[in-house]
Amino acid sequence: MQTQIKEWGNSQGIRLPKEVLKSAGITLNEVLDVTISNGVITLAKTFRHKTLEERASEFDGKLMLDGEYD
């Protein structure tokens, strides 16, 4: 796939098709890490720890103790 760098206000931007974002699991307004190495620009999802509320909502009420497995 190819894309172009375009003027976007006083900046430059690259448009990515919706299908590309979907396949990468990236949503609108998501913060990405940008790295540049040997002339290659890489965009990657920023790792985000889950909040306590998110973790609590996933809890099924069972504790896994050492040596116990389902």
WOFEN-V811837 format. One line per field, one symbol per residue. psi: psi as a letter, one per 20 degrees, with the letter a starting at -180 (. if undefined). Layout:
psi=???
This chain:
psi=qqrqpqpncjaqrpppqhhggghikprqjqpqppqppljppppqppppqqrgggghhipjippoqpipq.
